Amino acid sequence: MATKKTSPRRNPMDQIMQASAAFGFRVYKSVFRHSWPDSARTRSLATMSNVFLHLHPTTIRRASLKVTYTFCLGGLSFFFFLVLTVSGVLLMFYYVPSVTQAYQDIKDLQTVVFAGQFLRNMHRWGAHAMVIVVFLHMCRVFYTRAYRPPREFNWVVGVLLLVLTFLLSFSGYLLPWDQLSFWAVTVGTNIAKATPFVGPEAQFLLIGGYEIGQNALIRFYTLHVIALPLAAAVLIAVHFWRVRKDGFSGGL
């Protein structure tokens, strides 16, 4: 009479270990979807499936690798934008956009808050540095004729980013609510008032009235911390994407 063979009983701990190993392998494959890039095919797959590597062109001219060609001005501009974003969010914890409290908040930030003066100076000097670096970046692009086809659209995006950089600097100038910022914004809004046909309406839209007060402060604060940074972030993403699609301009 034949007897039925029974499989040896598996250890529950071995089953758990095997299931954990299989799960860990699936997680690994979900993150790293391709093997080590040791061939042309796997290198292409690794580049096209990685968002950080995908930001850069697959081929780069040798001339564009020289530091003296770009001076990394575009990367420095983005770096200062990140510095201003982080420091600006931290400053928002200690600032209230009120004509009766804004100036005192700035004074407390410099004298009471721990490392507050360092934080404010980092934001202030970072803003100055970003304006300078973005302007130099535009000069470099113009000097090397990197605006030529097929990069005309990206040149327009860069010009818009330059304008947004100036607007961010100008809108933040009023927030300390001291004599210097008050009269500087007064001069700036009077320049807007001199615009043909729509000058008075443009000034009224900026300051929310006929004189600079609480409405102007809250509008400049909203523009500075919400509207302009969001617009700049979107255009920066488009700018990087177009660099990826159009390629670098080295050697042209």
VEXDREN-2710 file (C-alpha; in Angstrom, 1 decimal):
% VEXDREN-2710
k/r/px/py/pz
1/MET/0.0/0.0/0.0
2/ALA/1.5/3.3/-1.1
3/THR/1.9/6.0/1.5
4/LYS/1.5/9.7/0.9
5/LYS/4.5/11.8/1.4
6/THR/4.1/14.7/3.7
7/SER/6.1/17.8/3.2
8/PRO/8.2/18.8/6.2
9/ARG/6.5/21.4/8.4
10/ARG/8.0/24.9/7.8
11/ASN/9.1/27.0/10.6
12/PRO/6.7/30.0/11.1
13/MET/9.7/32.2/11.7
14/ASP/11.2/31.2/8.3
15/GLN/7.9/32.0/6.6
16/ILE/7.9/35.5/8.3
17/MET/11.5/36.1/7.3
18/GLN/10.9/35.1/3.7
19/ALA/7.7/37.2/3.5
20/SER/9.6/40.2/4.9
21/ALA/12.4/39.7/2.4
22/ALA/10.0/39.5/-0.5
23/PHE/8.2/42.7/0.7
24/GLY/11.5/44.5/1.1
25/PHE/12.5/43.5/-2.4
26/ARG/9.3/44.8/-3.8
27/VAL/9.8/48.1/-2.0
28/TYR/13.3/48.3/-3.3
29/LYS/12.1/47.7/-6.9
30/SER/9.4/50.3/-6.5
31/VAL/12.2/52.9/-5.7
32/PHE/15.0/51.6/-7.9
33/ARG/13.1/50.3/-11.0
34/HIS/16.2/49.5/-13.0
35/SER/19.4/47.7/-12.5
36/TRP/22.8/49.4/-11.9
37/PRO/23.4/51.8/-14.9
38/ASP/26.3/49.8/-16.4
39/SER/25.2/49.9/-20.0
40/ALA/23.8/52.5/-22.4
41/ARG/20.3/51.1/-22.0
42/THR/20.2/51.1/-18.2
43/ARG/21.9/54.5/-18.1
44/SER/19.1/55.9/-20.3
45/LEU/16.4/54.2/-18.2
46/ALA/17.9/55.5/-15.0
47/THR/18.1/59.0/-16.4
48/MET/14.6/59.1/-17.8
49/SER/12.9/57.6/-14.8
50/ASN/14.6/59.8/-12.2
51/VAL/13.1/63.3/-11.7
52/PHE/16.3/64.8/-10.5
53/LEU/18.4/63.4/-13.4
54/HIS/15.6/64.1/-15.8
55/LEU/16.0/67.9/-15.2
56/HIS/19.3/67.8/-17.0
57/PRO/19.8/67.0/-20.7
58/THR/21.1/63.6/-21.6
59/THR/23.9/65.1/-23.6
60/ILE/25.9/68.3/-22.7
61/ARG/28.4/70.1/-24.8
62/ARG/31.9/70.1/-23.3
63/ALA/32.0/74.0/-23.3
64/SER/29.0/74.2/-21.0
65/LEU/30.8/72.2/-18.4
66/LYS/33.3/75.0/-17.8
67/VAL/32.5/77.0/-14.6
68/THR/33.7/80.1/-16.4
69/TYR/31.0/79.8/-19.0
70/THR/27.9/80.1/-16.7
71/PHE/29.6/80.8/-13.3
72/CYS/26.6/78.7/-11.9
73/LEU/24.6/81.9/-11.8
74/GLY/21.3/80.1/-12.5
75/GLY/21.9/77.6/-9.7
76/LEU/22.9/80.4/-7.4
77/SER/19.7/82.3/-8.2
78/PHE/17.7/79.2/-7.3
79/PHE/19.7/78.7/-4.1
80/PHE/19.0/82.2/-2.9
81/PHE/15.3/81.7/-3.7
82/LEU/15.3/78.7/-1.4
83/VAL/17.2/80.6/1.3
84/LEU/14.7/83.4/1.1
85/THR/11.8/81.0/1.2
86/VAL/13.0/79.2/4.3
87/SER/14.1/82.4/6.1
88/GLY/10.8/84.1/5.1
89/VAL/8.7/81.4/6.6
90/LEU/10.6/81.6/9.8
91/LEU/10.2/85.4/9.9
92/MET/6.4/85.0/9.5
93/PHE/6.3/83.5/13.0
94/TYR/7.4/86.8/14.5
95/TYR/5.8/89.3/12.3
96/VAL/2.2/90.7/12.2
97/PRO/1.3/92.9/9.1
98/SER/-0.2/95.7/11.2
99/VAL/0.7/99.4/11.1
100/THR/0.6/99.5/14.9
101/GLN/2.7/96.4/15.4
102/ALA/4.9/95.8/12.4
103/TYR/7.8/98.1/13.3
104/GLN/7.8/96.9/16.9
105/ASP/7.9/93.3/15.7
106/ILE/11.0/94.1/13.6
107/LYS/12.6/95.8/16.7
108/ASP/11.8/92.7/18.8
109/LEU/13.2/90.4/16.2
110/GLN/16.5/92.3/16.3
111/THR/16.8/92.6/20.1
112/VAL/14.6/90.0/21.8
113/VAL/14.2/86.9/19.6
114/PHE/17.1/84.5/19.8
115/ALA/19.2/84.8/16.5
116/GLY/16.5/87.0/15.2
117/GLN/18.8/89.7/13.9
118/PHE/20.8/86.9/12.1
119/LEU/17.6/85.6/10.6
120/ARG/16.5/89.0/9.4
121/ASN/19.9/89.9/8.0
122/MET/20.1/86.5/6.2
123/HIS/16.7/87.3/4.5
124/ARG/17.7/90.9/3.7
125/TRP/21.1/90.2/2.3
126/GLY/19.9/87.1/0.5
127/ALA/17.3/89.3/-1.2
128/HIS/20.0/91.7/-2.3
129/ALA/22.2/88.8/-3.5
130/MET/19.3/87.3/-5.5
131/VAL/18.6/90.5/-7.3
132/ILE/22.3/90.9/-8.3
133/VAL/22.8/87.2/-9.3
134/VAL/19.6/87.1/-11.3
135/PHE/20.6/90.2/-13.2
136/LEU/24.1/88.8/-13.8
137/HIS/22.5/85.6/-15.0
138/MET/20.5/87.5/-17.6
139/CYS/23.6/89.4/-18.7
140/ARG/25.4/86.1/-19.1
141/VAL/22.6/84.6/-21.2
142/PHE/22.5/87.7/-23.4
143/TYR/26.3/87.9/-23.7
144/THR/26.6/84.2/-24.8
145/ARG/23.5/84.5/-27.1
146/ALA/21.8/81.7/-25.3
147/TYR/18.4/83.3/-26.1
148/ARG/18.6/82.1/-29.7
149/PRO/16.4/79.4/-31.2
150/PRO/15.1/77.1/-29.8
151/ARG/15.4/79.0/-26.5
152/GLU/13.3/82.1/-27.2
153/PHE/10.5/80.9/-24.9
154/ASN/12.9/80.2/-22.0
155/TRP/14.4/83.7/-22.5
156/VAL/10.9/85.2/-22.0
157/VAL/10.4/83.1/-18.9
158/GLY/13.7/84.3/-17.6
159/VAL/12.7/87.9/-18.2
160/LEU/9.5/87.3/-16.3
161/LEU/11.5/85.8/-13.4
162/LEU/13.7/88.9/-13.4
163/VAL/10.6/91.1/-13.1
164/LEU/9.2/88.9/-10.3
165/THR/12.6/89.2/-8.5
166/PHE/12.3/93.0/-8.6
167/LEU/8.7/92.9/-7.4
168/LEU/9.6/90.5/-4.6
169/SER/12.3/92.9/-3.4
170/PHE/10.0/95.9/-3.8
171/SER/7.0/94.4/-2.0
172/GLY/9.2/93.3/0.9
173/TYR/10.6/96.8/1.3
174/LEU/7.4/98.2/3.0
175/LEU/7.0/95.4/5.6
176/PRO/9.4/96.9/8.3
177/TRP/7.1/100.0/8.3
178/ASP/9.8/102.4/9.1
179/GLN/10.5/105.9/7.6
180/LEU/12.8/104.5/4.9
181/SER/10.4/101.8/3.7
182/PHE/7.4/104.2/3.9
183/TRP/8.8/106.9/1.7
184/ALA/10.5/104.4/-0.7
185/VAL/7.1/102.8/-1.4
186/THR/5.6/106.2/-1.7
187/VAL/8.0/107.1/-4.5
188/GLY/7.5/103.7/-6.1
189/THR/3.7/104.0/-6.1
190/ASN/3.8/107.5/-7.4
191/ILE/5.9/106.2/-10.3
192/ALA/3.1/103.7/-11.0
193/LYS/0.6/106.6/-10.8
194/ALA/2.5/108.3/-13.7
195/THR/1.6/105.4/-16.0
196/PRO/-0.4/106.7/-19.0
197/PHE/-4.2/106.1/-19.0
198/VAL/-4.2/103.7/-16.0
199/GLY/-1.8/105.4/-13.6
200/PRO/-4.3/106.4/-10.8
201/GLU/-6.1/103.0/-11.0
202/ALA/-2.8/101.2/-10.8
203/GLN/-1.7/103.1/-7.7
204/PHE/-5.1/102.6/-6.1
205/LEU/-4.9/98.9/-6.8
206/LEU/-1.4/98.7/-5.2
207/ILE/-2.1/100.6/-2.0
208/GLY/-5.8/99.9/-1.6
209/GLY/-6.7/103.5/-1.2
210/TYR/-5.6/107.0/-1.7
211/GLU/-2.7/106.9/0.8
212/ILE/-0.3/104.3/2.2
213/GLY/-1.7/102.7/5.3
214/GLN/-3.1/99.4/6.6
215/ASN/-4.5/98.4/3.2
216/ALA/-1.2/99.0/1.5
217/LEU/0.7/97.0/4.1
218/ILE/-1.6/94.0/4.0
219/ARG/-1.6/94.0/0.2
220/PHE/2.2/94.2/0.0
221/TYR/2.4/91.5/2.6
222/THR/0.1/89.2/0.7
223/LEU/1.9/89.8/-2.6
224/HIS/5.3/89.2/-0.9
225/VAL/4.5/85.9/0.9
226/ILE/1.9/84.3/-1.3
227/ALA/1.2/85.6/-4.8
228/LEU/4.7/86.5/-6.0
229/PRO/6.6/83.5/-4.5
230/LEU/4.0/81.0/-6.0
231/ALA/4.3/82.7/-9.4
232/ALA/8.1/82.6/-9.2
233/ALA/8.0/78.9/-8.2
234/VAL/5.9/78.0/-11.2
235/LEU/8.1/79.9/-13.6
236/ILE/11.2/78.4/-12.1
237/ALA/9.8/74.9/-12.7
238/VAL/8.9/75.8/-16.3
239/HIS/12.4/77.4/-16.7
240/PHE/14.1/74.2/-15.5
241/TRP/11.9/72.1/-17.7
242/ARG/12.7/74.2/-20.8
243/VAL/16.4/73.9/-20.1
244/ARG/15.9/70.1/-20.0
245/LYS/14.1/70.1/-23.3
246/ASP/16.1/72.8/-25.2
247/GLY/19.5/71.8/-24.0
248/PHE/22.4/73.9/-22.7
249/SER/23.9/76.6/-24.9
250/GLY/27.6/75.9/-24.4
251/GLY/29.6/76.1/-27.5
252/LEU/27.1/78.0/-29.6
END
